[in-house]
Amino acid sequence: GGERTPLLTSLSLCVLAARAHGKACLDGVHLDLKDAEGFASACAQGRALGFDGKTLIHPSTLAAANAAFAPTLAETAHARRVVDAFAAAAAKGSALVLLDGKLVEELHVRSAKRLLSMASQIDALQAEHRGR
């Protein structure tokens, strides 16, 4: 990830622009197919910056990219709790939502719904792939 340091501002602006317009944002390719460690590092950095995935040029990188960008079971469970807590509070007419002692706002719900949607799409693709 260090060689991308000069690009961090630009990469972040790409993610911000995508979020502002409700679009997914994919991180760029990693050209050195023999550098599995560098690829994993770039994926981790991309996820930390908020990218939704990574563009790939070879099938050998698919598993590592999926591992880096797919929501974990813990993330999915937490996202479901965020959405449910917000909905329960709204049903009671409350604008204040606390989950595990932390304030939950609409922006958190939007992020949680994005994550749940991504997890659902991944599950559907995996089910389709298994059915082949």
A tleap script that builds the chain and sets N, CA, C and O, in Angstrom:
source leaprc.protein.ff14SB
mol = sequence {
  NGLY GLY GLU ARG THR PRO LEU LEU THR SER
  LEU SER LEU CYS VAL LEU ALA ALA ARG ALA
  HIE GLY LYS ALA CYS LEU ASP GLY VAL HIE
  LEU ASP LEU LYS ASP ALA GLU GLY PHE ALA
  SER ALA CYS ALA GLN GLY ARG ALA LEU GLY
  PHE ASP GLY LYS THR LEU ILE HIE PRO SER
  THR LEU ALA ALA ALA ASN ALA ALA PHE ALA
  PRO THR LEU ALA GLU THR ALA HIE ALA ARG
  ARG VAL VAL ASP ALA PHE ALA ALA ALA ALA
  ALA LYS GLY SER ALA LEU VAL LEU LEU ASP
  GLY LYS LEU VAL GLU GLU LEU HIE VAL ARG
  SER ALA LYS ARG LEU LEU SER MET ALA SER
  GLN ILE ASP ALA LEU GLN ALA GLU HIE ARG
  GLY CARG
}
set mol.1.N position { 0.786 -1.200 0.000 }
set mol.1.CA position { 0.000 0.000 0.000 }
set mol.1.C position { 0.825 1.260 0.000 }
set mol.1.O position { 0.310 2.312 -0.378 }
set mol.2.N position { 2.118 1.209 0.416 }
set mol.2.CA position { 2.910 2.415 0.538 }
set mol.2.C position { 3.114 3.156 -0.761 }
set mol.2.O position { 3.137 4.387 -0.772 }
set mol.3.N position { 3.266 2.424 -1.876 }
set mol.3.CA position { 3.482 3.082 -3.159 }
set mol.3.C position { 2.272 3.893 -3.596 }
set mol.3.O position { 2.384 4.708 -4.512 }
set mol.4.N position { 1.124 3.693 -2.968 }
set mol.4.CA position { -0.077 4.451 -3.327 }
set mol.4.C position { -0.276 5.680 -2.443 }
set mol.4.O position { -1.272 6.389 -2.583 }
set mol.5.N position { 0.643 5.928 -1.555 }
set mol.5.CA position { 0.507 7.067 -0.644 }
set mol.5.C position { 0.219 8.381 -1.363 }
set mol.5.O position { -0.649 9.128 -0.911 }
set mol.6.N position { 0.903 8.699 -2.457 }
set mol.6.CA position { 0.591 9.965 -3.145 }
set mol.6.C position { -0.830 10.009 -3.722 }
set mol.6.O position { -1.342 11.083 -4.039 }
set mol.7.N position { -1.455 8.848 -3.855 }
set mol.7.CA position { -2.794 8.776 -4.447 }
set mol.7.C position { -3.924 8.779 -3.420 }
set mol.7.O position { -5.094 8.807 -3.800 }
set mol.8.N position { -3.601 8.751 -2.144 }
set mol.8.CA position { -4.637 8.585 -1.126 }
set mol.8.C position { -5.725 9.656 -1.192 }
set mol.8.O position { -6.902 9.338 -1.023 }
set mol.9.N position { -5.367 10.891 -1.430 }
set mol.9.CA position { -6.376 11.950 -1.537 }
set mol.9.C position { -7.294 11.682 -2.719 }
set mol.9.O position { -8.515 11.767 -2.587 }
set mol.10.N position { -6.726 11.362 -3.859 }
set mol.10.CA position { -7.529 11.088 -5.054 }
set mol.10.C position { -8.415 9.864 -4.865 }
set mol.10.O position { -9.584 9.873 -5.250 }
set mol.11.N position { -7.860 8.814 -4.273 }
set mol.11.CA position { -8.649 7.606 -4.028 }
set mol.11.C position { -9.822 7.908 -3.100 }
set mol.11.O position { -10.941 7.451 -3.333 }
set mol.12.N position { -9.558 8.674 -2.056 }
set mol.12.CA position { -10.621 9.044 -1.112 }
set mol.12.C position { -11.695 9.886 -1.784 }
set mol.12.O position { -12.883 9.710 -1.512 }
set mol.13.N position { -11.291 10.793 -2.655 }
set mol.13.CA position { -12.267 11.625 -3.372 }
set mol.13.C position { -13.154 10.783 -4.286 }
set mol.13.O position { -14.339 11.074 -4.447 }
set mol.14.N position { -12.582 9.744 -4.882 }
set mol.14.CA position { -13.389 8.839 -5.716 }
set mol.14.C position { -14.475 8.167 -4.881 }
set mol.14.O position { -15.630 8.086 -5.298 }
set mol.15.N position { -14.095 7.687 -3.699 }
set mol.15.CA position { -15.068 7.035 -2.815 }
set mol.15.C position { -16.137 8.033 -2.378 }
set mol.15.O position { -17.327 7.716 -2.396 }
set mol.16.N position { -15.721 9.230 -1.987 }
set mol.16.CA position { -16.686 10.248 -1.552 }
set mol.16.C position { -17.663 10.612 -2.664 }
set mol.16.O position { -18.859 10.757 -2.413 }
set mol.17.N position { -17.166 10.760 -3.881 }
set mol.17.CA position { -18.044 11.090 -5.014 }
set mol.17.C position { -19.036 9.963 -5.269 }
set mol.17.O position { -20.213 10.217 -5.526 }
set mol.18.N position { -18.571 8.731 -5.200 }
set mol.18.CA position { -19.471 7.592 -5.409 }
set mol.18.C position { -20.552 7.558 -4.335 }
set mol.18.O position { -21.729 7.369 -4.643 }
set mol.19.N position { -20.160 7.738 -3.082 }
set mol.19.CA position { -21.138 7.721 -1.984 }
set mol.19.C position { -22.156 8.847 -2.139 }
set mol.19.O position { -23.346 8.647 -1.896 }
set mol.20.N position { -21.697 10.015 -2.537 }
set mol.20.CA position { -22.593 11.165 -2.696 }
set mol.20.C position { -23.658 10.902 -3.748 }
set mol.20.O position { -24.739 11.490 -3.702 }
set mol.21.N position { -23.359 10.027 -4.691 }
set mol.21.CA position { -24.296 9.743 -5.774 }
set mol.21.C position { -24.890 8.341 -5.687 }
set mol.21.O position { -25.519 7.868 -6.633 }
set mol.22.N position { -24.685 7.676 -4.541 }
set mol.22.CA position { -25.268 6.354 -4.346 }
set mol.22.C position { -24.703 5.283 -5.260 }
set mol.22.O position { -25.410 4.345 -5.630 }
set mol.23.N position { -23.458 5.412 -5.622 }
set mol.23.CA position { -22.822 4.469 -6.548 }
set mol.23.C position { -21.765 3.633 -5.835 }
set mol.23.O position { -21.185 4.055 -4.834 }
set mol.24.N position { -21.531 2.449 -6.370 }
set mol.24.CA position { -20.426 1.620 -5.897 }
set mol.24.C position { -19.123 2.185 -6.450 }
set mol.24.O position { -19.109 2.854 -7.483 }
set mol.25.N position { -18.044 1.908 -5.757 }
set mol.25.CA position { -16.738 2.398 -6.188 }
set mol.25.C position { -15.723 1.261 -6.066 }
set mol.25.O position { -15.520 0.708 -4.985 }
set mol.26.N position { -15.096 0.924 -7.183 }
set mol.26.CA position { -14.114 -0.154 -7.211 }
set mol.26.C position { -12.700 0.404 -7.275 }
set mol.26.O position { -12.410 1.326 -8.037 }
set mol.27.N position { -11.837 -0.171 -6.464 }
set mol.27.CA position { -10.426 0.192 -6.467 }
set mol.27.C position { -9.784 -0.342 -7.752 }
set mol.27.O position { -10.257 -1.321 -8.328 }
set mol.28.N position { -8.721 0.300 -8.190 }
set mol.28.CA position { -8.062 -0.066 -9.440 }
set mol.28.C position { -7.285 -1.370 -9.360 }
set mol.28.O position { -7.158 -1.973 -8.295 }
set mol.29.N position { -6.772 -1.789 -10.498 }
set mol.29.CA position { -6.080 -3.072 -10.610 }
set mol.29.C position { -4.718 -3.040 -9.922 }
set mol.29.O position { -4.103 -1.988 -9.743 }
set mol.30.N position { -4.284 -4.219 -9.552 }
set mol.30.CA position { -2.928 -4.450 -9.047 }
set mol.30.C position { -2.231 -5.243 -10.145 }
set mol.30.O position { -2.622 -6.376 -10.425 }
set mol.31.N position { -1.227 -4.681 -10.758 }
set mol.31.CA position { -0.664 -5.252 -11.981 }
set mol.31.C position { 0.323 -6.395 -11.776 }
set mol.31.O position { 0.551 -7.179 -12.696 }
set mol.32.N position { 0.908 -6.504 -10.593 }
set mol.32.CA position { 1.914 -7.542 -10.359 }
set mol.32.C position { 1.236 -8.812 -9.853 }
set mol.32.O position { 0.988 -8.950 -8.656 }
set mol.33.N position { 0.938 -9.735 -10.760 }
set mol.33.CA position { 0.224 -10.961 -10.393 }
set mol.33.C position { 1.045 -11.893 -9.518 }
set mol.33.O position { 0.487 -12.786 -8.880 }
set mol.34.N position { 2.359 -11.703 -9.473 }
set mol.34.CA position { 3.220 -12.551 -8.647 }
set mol.34.C position { 3.345 -12.018 -7.223 }
set mol.34.O position { 3.945 -12.672 -6.369 }
set mol.35.N position { 2.793 -10.851 -6.961 }
set mol.35.CA position { 2.916 -10.196 -5.654 }
set mol.35.C position { 1.625 -10.360 -4.852 }
set mol.35.O position { 0.848 -9.418 -4.702 }
set mol.36.N position { 1.413 -11.573 -4.338 }
set mol.36.CA position { 0.187 -11.859 -3.591 }
set mol.36.C position { 0.098 -11.009 -2.322 }
set mol.36.O position { -0.983 -10.549 -1.955 }
set mol.37.N position { 1.225 -10.804 -1.659 }
set mol.37.CA position { 1.234 -9.996 -0.433 }
set mol.37.C position { 0.879 -8.543 -0.734 }
set mol.37.O position { 0.101 -7.925 -0.007 }
set mol.38.N position { 1.450 -8.004 -1.801 }
set mol.38.CA position { 1.130 -6.634 -2.208 }
set mol.38.C position { -0.323 -6.491 -2.611 }
set mol.38.O position { -0.959 -5.478 -2.319 }
set mol.39.N position { -0.852 -7.510 -3.287 }
set mol.39.CA position { -2.258 -7.485 -3.684 }
set mol.39.C position { -3.153 -7.482 -2.450 }
set mol.39.O position { -4.096 -6.695 -2.363 }
set mol.40.N position { -2.857 -8.363 -1.496 }
set mol.40.CA position { -3.647 -8.418 -0.261 }
set mol.40.C position { -3.575 -7.088 0.485 }
set mol.40.O position { -4.577 -6.623 1.029 }
set mol.41.N position { -2.398 -6.481 0.511 }
set mol.41.CA position { -2.224 -5.186 1.170 }
set mol.41.C position { -3.039 -4.101 0.469 }
set mol.41.O position { -3.679 -3.278 1.124 }
set mol.42.N position { -3.013 -4.100 -0.861 }
set mol.42.CA position { -3.783 -3.111 -1.621 }
set mol.42.C position { -5.283 -3.303 -1.397 }
set mol.42.O position { -6.031 -2.330 -1.301 }
set mol.43.N position { -5.718 -4.562 -1.314 }
set mol.43.CA position { -7.136 -4.833 -1.034 }
set mol.43.C position { -7.522 -4.322 0.351 }
set mol.43.O position { -8.561 -3.684 0.516 }
set mol.44.N position { -6.681 -4.607 1.343 }
set mol.44.CA position { -6.970 -4.146 2.707 }
set mol.44.C position { -7.015 -2.623 2.758 }
set mol.44.O position { -7.888 -2.048 3.408 }
set mol.45.N position { -6.083 -1.972 2.078 }
set mol.45.CA position { -6.078 -0.513 2.042 }
set mol.45.C position { -7.324 0.004 1.328 }
set mol.45.O position { -7.945 0.963 1.785 }
set mol.46.N position { -7.691 -0.614 0.226 }
set mol.46.CA position { -8.890 -0.208 -0.506 }
set mol.46.C position { -10.140 -0.331 0.340 }
set mol.46.O position { -10.992 0.558 0.332 }
set mol.47.N position { -10.252 -1.428 1.068 }
set mol.47.CA position { -11.420 -1.603 1.943 }
set mol.47.C position { -11.418 -0.536 3.031 }
set mol.47.O position { -12.458 0.050 3.331 }
set mol.48.N position { -10.253 -0.283 3.620 }
set mol.48.CA position { -10.153 0.732 4.672 }
set mol.48.C position { -10.533 2.116 4.149 }
set mol.48.O position { -11.080 2.931 4.892 }
set mol.49.N position { -10.247 2.381 2.886 }
set mol.49.CA position { -10.603 3.673 2.288 }
set mol.49.C position { -12.084 3.764 1.929 }
set mol.49.O position { -12.595 4.848 1.649 }
set mol.50.N position { -12.772 2.615 1.939 }
set mol.50.CA position { -14.204 2.620 1.651 }
set mol.50.C position { -14.600 2.082 0.294 }
set mol.50.O position { -15.772 2.151 -0.076 }
set mol.51.N position { -13.644 1.544 -0.461 }
set mol.51.CA position { -13.992 0.957 -1.754 }
set mol.51.C position { -14.878 -0.267 -1.543 }
set mol.51.O position { -14.784 -0.947 -0.521 }
set mol.52.N position { -15.729 -0.534 -2.515 }
set mol.52.CA position { -16.656 -1.664 -2.440 }
set mol.52.C position { -16.040 -2.954 -2.966 }
set mol.52.O position { -16.532 -4.042 -2.664 }
set mol.53.N position { -14.993 -2.847 -3.732 }
set mol.53.CA position { -14.343 -4.007 -4.320 }
set mol.53.C position { -13.134 -3.557 -5.105 }
set mol.53.O position { -12.694 -2.412 -5.001 }
set mol.54.N position { -12.604 -4.470 -5.890 }
set mol.54.CA position { -11.383 -4.183 -6.647 }
set mol.54.C position { -11.553 -4.725 -8.060 }
set mol.54.O position { -12.097 -5.811 -8.256 }
set mol.55.N position { -11.089 -3.967 -9.033 }
set mol.55.CA position { -11.091 -4.479 -10.394 }
set mol.55.C position { -9.964 -5.502 -10.518 }
set mol.55.O position { -8.870 -5.303 -9.990 }
set mol.56.N position { -10.242 -6.590 -11.216 }
set mol.56.CA position { -9.296 -7.703 -11.295 }
set mol.56.C position { -8.921 -7.973 -12.743 }
set mol.56.O position { -9.720 -7.771 -13.657 }
set mol.57.N position { -7.691 -8.433 -12.933 }
set mol.57.CA position { -7.246 -8.759 -14.284 }
set mol.57.C position { -6.932 -10.239 -14.437 }
set mol.57.O position { -6.603 -10.685 -15.537 }
set mol.58.N position { -7.028 -11.017 -13.349 }
set mol.58.CA position { -6.734 -12.445 -13.442 }
set mol.58.C position { -7.552 -13.204 -12.402 }
set mol.58.O position { -7.695 -12.744 -11.269 }
set mol.59.N position { -8.088 -14.359 -12.777 }
set mol.59.CA position { -8.914 -15.132 -11.835 }
set mol.59.C position { -8.180 -15.549 -10.561 }
set mol.59.O position { -8.821 -15.801 -9.541 }
set mol.60.N position { -6.859 -15.624 -10.601 }
set mol.60.CA position { -6.097 -16.045 -9.420 }
set mol.60.C position { -6.231 -15.061 -8.257 }
set mol.60.O position { -5.925 -15.411 -7.117 }
set mol.61.N position { -6.680 -13.848 -8.528 }
set mol.61.CA position { -6.802 -12.835 -7.470 }
set mol.61.C position { -8.214 -12.761 -6.883 }
set mol.61.O position { -8.455 -12.021 -5.930 }
set mol.62.N position { -9.133 -13.521 -7.449 }
set mol.62.CA position { -10.535 -13.433 -7.034 }
set mol.62.C position { -10.752 -13.796 -5.567 }
set mol.62.O position { -11.442 -13.071 -4.851 }
set mol.63.N position { -10.180 -14.897 -5.114 }
set mol.63.CA position { -10.404 -15.338 -3.735 }
set mol.63.C position { -9.894 -14.305 -2.729 }
set mol.63.O position { -10.569 -14.013 -1.742 }
set mol.64.N position { -8.711 -13.756 -2.975 }
set mol.64.CA position { -8.154 -12.757 -2.050 }
set mol.64.C position { -8.996 -11.488 -2.040 }
set mol.64.O position { -9.206 -10.889 -0.985 }
set mol.65.N position { -9.476 -11.075 -3.206 }
set mol.65.CA position { -10.322 -9.877 -3.263 }
set mol.65.C position { -11.642 -10.119 -2.542 }
set mol.65.O position { -12.115 -9.262 -1.795 }
set mol.66.N position { -12.235 -11.288 -2.767 }
set mol.66.CA position { -13.487 -11.606 -2.072 }
set mol.66.C position { -13.285 -11.632 -0.564 }
set mol.66.O position { -14.118 -11.125 0.188 }
set mol.67.N position { -12.182 -12.220 -0.124 }
set mol.67.CA position { -11.906 -12.281 1.315 }
set mol.67.C position { -11.747 -10.884 1.907 }
set mol.67.O position { -12.161 -10.637 3.039 }
set mol.68.N position { -11.155 -9.983 1.150 }
set mol.68.CA position { -10.911 -8.628 1.657 }
set mol.68.C position { -12.167 -7.770 1.669 }
set mol.68.O position { -12.365 -6.983 2.595 }
set mol.69.N position { -13.015 -7.906 0.663 }
set mol.69.CA position { -14.125 -6.967 0.507 }
set mol.69.C position { -15.490 -7.498 0.932 }
set mol.69.O position { -16.383 -6.700 1.218 }
set mol.70.N position { -15.682 -8.795 0.984 }
set mol.70.CA position { -16.992 -9.331 1.360 }
set mol.70.C position { -17.257 -9.065 2.838 }
set mol.70.O position { -16.357 -9.226 3.663 }
set mol.71.N position { -18.478 -8.661 3.185 }
set mol.71.CA position { -18.810 -8.445 4.595 }
set mol.71.C position { -18.665 -9.746 5.388 }
set mol.71.O position { -19.039 -10.819 4.913 }
set mol.72.N position { -18.126 -9.640 6.581 }
set mol.72.CA position { -18.014 -10.808 7.451 }
set mol.72.C position { -19.368 -11.090 8.096 }
set mol.72.O position { -20.270 -10.253 8.067 }
set mol.73.N position { -19.495 -12.272 8.676 }
set mol.73.CA position { -20.735 -12.609 9.382 }
set mol.73.C position { -20.978 -11.638 10.534 }
set mol.73.O position { -22.116 -11.239 10.782 }
set mol.74.N position { -19.913 -11.256 11.237 }
set mol.74.CA position { -20.054 -10.311 12.355 }
set mol.74.C position { -20.511 -8.944 11.855 }
set mol.74.O position { -21.367 -8.312 12.475 }
set mol.75.N position { -19.949 -8.484 10.744 }
set mol.75.CA position { -20.365 -7.192 10.175 }
set mol.75.C position { -21.824 -7.234 9.728 }
set mol.75.O position { -22.574 -6.279 9.933 }
set mol.76.N position { -22.215 -8.345 9.120 }
set mol.76.CA position { -23.593 -8.496 8.664 }
set mol.76.C position { -24.550 -8.521 9.852 }
set mol.76.O position { -25.602 -7.882 9.814 }
set mol.77.N position { -24.196 -9.248 10.900 }
set mol.77.CA position { -25.047 -9.314 12.091 }
set mol.77.C position { -25.181 -7.934 12.733 }
set mol.77.O position { -26.274 -7.546 13.145 }
set mol.78.N position { -24.085 -7.201 12.819 }
set mol.78.CA position { -24.138 -5.861 13.406 }
set mol.78.C position { -24.996 -4.929 12.554 }
set mol.78.O position { -25.784 -4.147 13.086 }
set mol.79.N position { -24.844 -5.011 11.242 }
set mol.79.CA position { -25.643 -4.167 10.344 }
set mol.79.C position { -27.131 -4.451 10.527 }
set mol.79.O position { -27.943 -3.526 10.551 }
set mol.80.N position { -27.483 -5.715 10.655 }
set mol.80.CA position { -28.887 -6.082 10.875 }
set mol.80.C position { -29.384 -5.477 12.192 }
set mol.80.O position { -30.509 -4.983 12.256 }
set mol.81.N position { -28.562 -5.512 13.233 }
set mol.81.CA position { -28.946 -4.940 14.527 }
set mol.81.C position { -29.143 -3.433 14.424 }
set mol.81.O position { -30.060 -2.887 15.038 }
set mol.82.N position { -28.291 -2.751 13.652 }
set mol.82.CA position { -28.417 -1.299 13.454 }
set mol.82.C position { -29.743 -0.979 12.792 }
set mol.82.O position { -30.479 -0.108 13.255 }
set mol.83.N position { -30.050 -1.682 11.707 }
set mol.83.CA position { -31.298 -1.444 10.975 }
set mol.83.C position { -32.501 -1.742 11.866 }
set mol.83.O position { -33.458 -0.968 11.901 }
set mol.84.N position { -32.454 -2.856 12.579 }
set mol.84.CA position { -33.578 -3.239 13.444 }
set mol.84.C position { -33.779 -2.255 14.597 }
set mol.84.O position { -34.913 -1.901 14.920 }
set mol.85.N position { -32.685 -1.813 15.215 }
set mol.85.CA position { -32.788 -0.865 16.333 }
set mol.85.C position { -33.372 0.459 15.868 }
set mol.85.O position { -34.189 1.062 16.563 }
set mol.86.N position { -32.957 0.905 14.699 }
set mol.86.CA position { -33.464 2.167 14.166 }
set mol.86.C position { -34.946 2.046 13.836 }
set mol.86.O position { -35.725 2.956 14.121 }
set mol.87.N position { -35.333 0.933 13.241 }
set mol.87.CA position { -36.742 0.710 12.892 }
set mol.87.C position { -37.604 0.615 14.147 }
set mol.87.O position { -38.712 1.150 14.176 }
set mol.88.N position { -37.112 -0.054 15.175 }
set mol.88.CA position { -37.866 -0.187 16.425 }
set mol.88.C position { -38.059 1.172 17.090 }
set mol.88.O position { -39.144 1.467 17.591 }
set mol.89.N position { -37.033 1.990 17.097 }
set mol.89.CA position { -37.145 3.327 17.685 }
set mol.89.C position { -38.113 4.184 16.885 }
set mol.89.O position { -38.921 4.912 17.463 }
set mol.90.N position { -38.039 4.106 15.570 }
set mol.90.CA position { -38.945 4.887 14.715 }
set mol.90.C position { -40.392 4.466 14.937 }
set mol.90.O position { -41.292 5.306 14.927 }
set mol.91.N position { -40.619 3.176 15.136 }
set mol.91.CA position { -41.977 2.673 15.375 }
set mol.91.C position { -42.556 3.223 16.676 }
set mol.91.O position { -43.772 3.355 16.815 }
set mol.92.N position { -41.682 3.543 17.622 }
set mol.92.CA position { -42.110 4.120 18.902 }
set mol.92.C position { -42.138 5.642 18.849 }
set mol.92.O position { -42.480 6.292 19.837 }
set mol.93.N position { -41.783 6.209 17.707 }
set mol.93.CA position { -41.771 7.661 17.572 }
set mol.93.C position { -40.539 8.321 18.146 }
set mol.93.O position { -40.521 9.534 18.353 }
set mol.94.N position { -39.513 7.539 18.405 }
set mol.94.CA position { -38.287 8.080 18.987 }
set mol.94.C position { -37.277 8.419 17.897 }
set mol.94.O position { -37.094 7.661 16.945 }
set mol.95.N position { -36.638 9.547 18.048 }
set mol.95.CA position { -35.593 9.951 17.107 }
set mol.95.C position { -34.208 9.585 17.636 }
set mol.95.O position { -33.214 9.687 16.917 }
set mol.96.N position { -34.152 9.157 18.899 }
set mol.96.CA position { -32.880 8.809 19.524 }
set mol.96.C position { -32.733 7.295 19.559 }
set mol.96.O position { -33.587 6.590 20.097 }
set mol.97.N position { -31.649 6.807 18.986 }
set mol.97.CA position { -31.400 5.374 18.946 }
set mol.97.C position { -30.014 5.111 19.515 }
set mol.97.O position { -29.018 5.659 19.043 }
set mol.98.N position { -29.967 4.271 20.524 }
set mol.98.CA position { -28.702 3.834 21.089 }
set mol.98.C position { -28.585 2.330 20.893 }
set mol.98.O position { -29.530 1.587 21.157 }
set mol.99.N position { -27.437 1.890 20.435 }
set mol.99.CA position { -27.163 0.470 20.270 }
set mol.99.C position { -25.807 0.199 20.894 }
set mol.99.O position { -24.790 0.747 20.467 }
set mol.100.N position { -25.802 -0.644 21.901 }
set mol.100.CA position { -24.567 -0.939 22.630 }
set mol.100.C position { -23.917 0.335 23.163 }
set mol.100.O position { -22.692 0.454 23.194 }
set mol.101.N position { -24.752 1.284 23.582 }
set mol.101.CA position { -24.266 2.531 24.154 }
set mol.101.C position { -23.810 3.568 23.141 }
set mol.101.O position { -23.317 4.631 23.518 }
set mol.102.N position { -23.971 3.268 21.859 }
set mol.102.CA position { -23.536 4.199 20.812 }
set mol.102.C position { -24.744 4.736 20.056 }
set mol.102.O position { -25.711 4.019 19.802 }
set mol.103.N position { -24.664 6.008 19.707 }
set mol.103.CA position { -25.728 6.659 18.956 }
set mol.103.C position { -25.785 6.104 17.533 }
set mol.103.O position { -24.759 5.946 16.871 }
set mol.104.N position { -27.001 5.813 17.077 }
set mol.104.CA position { -27.217 5.355 15.703 }
set mol.104.C position { -27.996 6.434 14.976 }
set mol.104.O position { -29.090 6.811 15.398 }
set mol.105.N position { -27.438 6.925 13.893 }
set mol.105.CA position { -28.094 7.958 13.100 }
set mol.105.C position { -28.419 7.402 11.717 }
set mol.105.O position { -28.017 6.292 11.365 }
set mol.106.N position { -29.151 8.191 10.945 }
set mol.106.CA position { -29.570 7.762 9.610 }
set mol.106.C position { -28.380 7.350 8.741 }
set mol.106.O position { -28.484 6.398 7.968 }
set mol.107.N position { -27.262 8.049 8.857 }
set mol.107.CA position { -26.095 7.691 8.046 }
set mol.107.C position { -25.593 6.294 8.372 }
set mol.107.O position { -25.111 5.584 7.490 }
set mol.108.N position { -25.704 5.893 9.644 }
set mol.108.CA position { -25.299 4.541 10.030 }
set mol.108.C position { -26.250 3.511 9.437 }
set mol.108.O position { -25.833 2.430 9.023 }
set mol.109.N position { -27.529 3.859 9.403 }
set mol.109.CA position { -28.531 2.954 8.835 }
set mol.109.C position { -28.292 2.791 7.335 }
set mol.109.O position { -28.380 1.681 6.810 }
set mol.110.N position { -27.993 3.880 6.652 }
set mol.110.CA position { -27.702 3.786 5.210 }
set mol.110.C position { -26.494 2.884 4.962 }
set mol.110.O position { -26.511 2.044 4.061 }
set mol.111.N position { -25.457 3.062 5.758 }
set mol.111.CA position { -24.262 2.215 5.609 }
set mol.111.C position { -24.585 0.753 5.900 }
set mol.111.O position { -24.125 -0.148 5.199 }
set mol.112.N position { -25.378 0.533 6.940 }
set mol.112.CA position { -25.766 -0.835 7.296 }
set mol.112.C position { -26.589 -1.474 6.184 }
set mol.112.O position { -26.395 -2.646 5.861 }
set mol.113.N position { -27.498 -0.717 5.604 }
set mol.113.CA position { -28.318 -1.252 4.508 }
set mol.113.C position { -27.464 -1.551 3.274 }
set mol.113.O position { -27.715 -2.535 2.579 }
set mol.114.N position { -26.473 -0.728 2.997 }
set mol.114.CA position { -25.553 -0.996 1.876 }
set mol.114.C position { -24.815 -2.303 2.113 }
set mol.114.O position { -24.688 -3.128 1.208 }
set mol.115.N position { -24.328 -2.487 3.336 }
set mol.115.CA position { -23.591 -3.694 3.666 }
set mol.115.C position { -24.493 -4.918 3.543 }
set mol.115.O position { -24.077 -5.941 3.001 }
set mol.116.N position { -25.725 -4.822 4.041 }
set mol.116.CA position { -26.659 -5.945 3.950 }
set mol.116.C position { -27.008 -6.258 2.501 }
set mol.116.O position { -27.150 -7.423 2.130 }
set mol.117.N position { -27.144 -5.233 1.693 }
set mol.117.CA position { -27.424 -5.438 0.274 }
set mol.117.C position { -26.254 -6.149 -0.402 }
set mol.117.O position { -26.453 -7.070 -1.195 }
set mol.118.N position { -25.040 -5.718 -0.087 }
set mol.118.CA position { -23.859 -6.355 -0.661 }
set mol.118.C position { -23.796 -7.822 -0.248 }
set mol.118.O position { -23.539 -8.692 -1.080 }
set mol.119.N position { -24.030 -8.097 1.032 }
set mol.119.CA position { -23.996 -9.477 1.519 }
set mol.119.C position { -25.050 -10.324 0.814 }
set mol.119.O position { -24.788 -11.472 0.453 }
set mol.120.N position { -26.228 -9.766 0.620 }
set mol.120.CA position { -27.305 -10.483 -0.061 }
set mol.120.C position { -26.941 -10.775 -1.513 }
set mol.120.O position { -27.199 -11.870 -2.013 }
set mol.121.N position { -26.349 -9.809 -2.182 }
set mol.121.CA position { -25.942 -10.006 -3.578 }
set mol.121.C position { -24.845 -11.063 -3.691 }
set mol.121.O position { -24.849 -11.873 -4.618 }
set mol.122.N position { -23.914 -11.051 -2.753 }
set mol.122.CA position { -22.849 -12.057 -2.749 }
set mol.122.C position { -23.448 -13.440 -2.524 }
set mol.122.O position { -23.083 -14.393 -3.213 }
set mol.123.N position { -24.364 -13.556 -1.563 }
set mol.123.CA position { -25.021 -14.839 -1.298 }
set mol.123.C position { -25.743 -15.354 -2.539 }
set mol.123.O position { -25.667 -16.541 -2.857 }
set mol.124.N position { -26.445 -14.461 -3.241 }
set mol.124.CA position { -27.176 -14.855 -4.448 }
set mol.124.C position { -26.214 -15.338 -5.536 }
set mol.124.O position { -26.480 -16.338 -6.202 }
set mol.125.N position { -25.108 -14.632 -5.712 }
set mol.125.CA position { -24.120 -15.046 -6.713 }
set mol.125.C position { -23.494 -16.391 -6.360 }
set mol.125.O position { -23.270 -17.229 -7.234 }
set mol.126.N position { -23.212 -16.591 -5.071 }
set mol.126.CA position { -22.623 -17.860 -4.652 }
set mol.126.C position { -23.615 -19.006 -4.839 }
set mol.126.O position { -23.229 -20.097 -5.257 }
set mol.127.N position { -24.884 -18.767 -4.534 }
set mol.127.CA position { -25.909 -19.793 -4.728 }
set mol.127.C position { -26.049 -20.131 -6.207 }
set mol.127.O position { -26.187 -21.297 -6.575 }
set mol.128.N position { -26.013 -19.106 -7.047 }
set mol.128.CA position { -26.099 -19.320 -8.494 }
set mol.128.C position { -24.904 -20.130 -8.983 }
set mol.128.O position { -25.046 -21.025 -9.817 }
set mol.129.N position { -23.728 -19.808 -8.458 }
set mol.129.CA position { -22.512 -20.510 -8.866 }
set mol.129.C position { -22.560 -21.980 -8.431 }
set mol.129.O position { -22.149 -22.866 -9.180 }
set mol.130.N position { -23.066 -22.234 -7.212 }
set mol.130.CA position { -23.173 -23.615 -6.726 }
set mol.130.C position { -24.170 -24.414 -7.553 }
set mol.130.O position { -24.021 -25.626 -7.715 }
set mol.131.N position { -25.192 -23.730 -8.077 }
set mol.131.CA position { -26.232 -24.393 -8.858 }
set mol.131.C position { -25.795 -24.781 -10.261 }
set mol.131.O position { -26.533 -25.468 -10.967 }
set mol.132.N position { -24.634 -24.361 -10.669 }
set mol.132.CA position { -24.159 -24.659 -12.038 }
set mol.132.C position { -23.605 -26.045 -12.126 }
set mol.132.O position { -23.161 -26.466 -13.194 }
savepdb mol mol.pdb
quit
